[in-house]
Amino acid sequence: MTNIVHLTSAETGQVSISIYNVNGQKVGTLLDEVVSDGMHTYTFSDLPDAFGEGYGGYQELESGVYLFVMETEDRIKSKKFTIIK
């Protein structure tokens, strides 16, 4: 299963995309870098170390509810998603 994140940035700046579980614990970071203006597409497979040691990538997350949080220099957006295996 491929998981895709679409990001449109109005200007060049620092962007961080992280995943949190329902207990508020940070599960991993998908992106933490300066992004140029325009449209960008990331797949979880583009980021093999996104969840660090022991996770082995997105497929290793357990079934459950998670929060996808994107932070820029001037805003924070979040979206809830569910993994069902």
N, C-alpha and C positions, 0 to 999 in steps of 0.2 A: 504494500500500500504506500503510495507516494503522498506526502503531505506538502501542500504548497502555501507559501505566504506571499501575498502581493503587497507591495509597499510603494506609495507614491509620495515623493518628497517635494515640497514647494521650493526648498532651498537646500544647499549643502549644509550638513550639520551632523552632530553626534546622534546616533540612534542605538538604543538598546532594546532587544526583544527577549523577554524572559518568560519562563513557564513556572507557575506556582500551583501547588496542590490546594485542596479546600481548607487545609489547616494553616495556610499562609506560608508554608515552607517553600523556599525556592528550589525547584527541581532541576533547573538548568537554564543556561543562556544560549539562545539561538544566534544572536547577533549583538555585537558591541563594537561599533566602528563608525567612522565618519562615512556618511552616504551622500553622494552627489545628488543634485536635484534631478527629478524625472521619475520614471517608473522602474521598479526593480522587482524581480521575482526570485524567491529563495525556496528551495525544497529542503526538507529535513535531511535528505540524503546528501545535499551539498555541504552539510555541516556535520561530518561524521563524529566529531568530538563534542558535539553540542551539550551532551549530558554528562560528559566527563567519565572518569574511571567507574566501571561497574554498571553503567547504563547501556553502553554499546549503541546508542542512538535512540531515536523516537520509539521504535517498535518495542523496546524493553519496558516502556511505561505500563503500569498495571491499568486494568479497567478502572475508570473513575471519572470524576469531574475535575477539570483543571482551569486555571486562568492564564490567558495569553496576555501579557502586559508589554505595551510598546511605550518607551519613554524617549522624548526628544528634549531639546533644551527648553522648550516652552509649553509642552503638553504631555499628558499621560493618557493613554487609551487602553482599555482592557476589554476582553471578550471571553466569555465562558465557552468551553468546549468539553465534549464527553468522548472518552475512549471506551468502546465496547469490543471485547474480544470474544 
